[in-house]
Amino acid sequence: MRENCTSGIAPGAPGNRRSYGGGHMNSHRSQPSRLCLREPIPEIENAAAILADAVNEHLAGRRSNAAELLARAEMPSVRSWTESLWGKMAL
């Protein structure tokens, strides 16, 4: 069964989802939505927040902090969830 989830860009990132009405994938706020094949996992929002922090660090010139955050955002659980949608060998 398909679940509704929202699309958007990480908070704090250029063009963030606030321009689309705010909220996160797992929130129940009124916002644009699309059908998803699977229910989103909470780690997706965690990774998005970390990536937003990485963007801010990069823009502030703190490249090593940004690199550490990028590495931290690479979560095996998010990768597994994504691969379950399109397969391991998809590019």
C-alpha positions as CSV (number, residue, x, y, z in Angstrom):
1,M,0.0,0.0,0.0
2,R,1.3,3.4,-0.9
3,E,1.8,6.1,1.8
4,N,1.5,9.8,1.4
5,C,4.7,11.7,2.1
6,T,5.9,15.2,1.3
7,S,8.6,16.3,-0.9
8,G,10.9,19.2,-0.1
9,I,14.4,20.3,0.6
10,A,16.2,20.1,3.9
11,P,15.4,22.9,6.3
12,G,18.0,25.6,6.1
13,A,19.0,24.6,2.6
14,P,18.6,27.0,-0.4
15,G,15.0,26.7,-1.5
16,N,14.0,24.9,1.7
17,R,10.5,23.4,2.1
18,R,9.3,26.4,4.1
19,S,8.6,27.9,0.7
20,Y,6.3,24.9,0.2
21,G,4.4,25.3,3.5
22,G,6.8,24.0,6.1
23,G,7.0,20.6,7.8
24,H,8.8,17.4,7.3
25,M,8.2,14.1,5.5
26,N,6.7,12.4,8.6
27,S,4.7,15.4,9.8
28,H,0.9,15.7,9.4
29,R,0.9,19.4,8.4
30,S,-1.0,20.6,5.4
31,Q,1.5,20.8,2.5
32,P,2.1,19.5,-1.0
33,S,2.4,15.7,-1.0
34,R,3.0,12.8,-3.4
35,L,2.5,9.1,-3.2
36,C,5.4,7.0,-1.8
37,L,6.0,3.3,-2.3
38,R,7.1,3.0,1.4
39,E,6.5,4.9,4.5
40,P,9.5,7.2,5.2
41,I,11.9,6.3,8.0
42,P,12.8,8.9,10.6
43,E,16.5,8.7,9.7
44,I,15.7,10.5,6.4
45,E,14.8,13.7,8.4
46,N,17.9,13.2,10.6
47,A,20.1,13.0,7.5
48,A,18.4,16.0,6.0
49,A,19.0,18.1,9.1
50,I,22.7,17.0,9.1
51,L,23.0,17.9,5.5
52,A,21.5,21.3,6.1
53,D,24.0,21.9,8.9
54,A,26.8,20.8,6.4
55,V,25.6,23.4,3.9
56,N,25.7,26.1,6.6
57,E,29.2,25.0,7.7
58,H,30.4,25.0,4.1
59,L,29.0,28.5,3.4
60,A,30.6,29.8,6.6
61,G,34.0,28.5,5.3
62,R,34.3,25.7,7.8
63,R,35.0,23.0,5.2
64,S,36.4,20.4,7.6
65,N,33.3,20.6,9.7
66,A,31.1,20.3,6.6
67,A,33.0,17.2,5.5
68,E,32.5,15.6,8.8
69,L,28.8,16.3,8.7
70,L,28.6,14.9,5.2
71,A,30.2,11.7,6.3
72,R,27.8,11.6,9.3
73,A,24.8,12.0,7.0
74,E,25.7,8.8,5.1
75,M,23.4,6.5,7.1
76,P,23.2,2.8,6.2
77,S,19.6,2.7,7.2
78,V,18.7,5.5,4.7
79,R,20.7,3.8,1.9
80,S,18.9,0.5,2.6
81,W,15.5,2.3,2.5
82,T,16.4,4.0,-0.7
83,E,17.7,0.8,-2.3
84,S,14.5,-1.0,-1.3
85,L,12.7,1.4,-3.7
86,W,14.9,1.2,-6.8
87,G,17.3,-1.6,-6.1
88,K,21.0,-1.8,-5.4
89,M,22.2,-1.6,-8.9
90,A,20.2,1.4,-10.0
91,L,22.1,4.6,-10.8
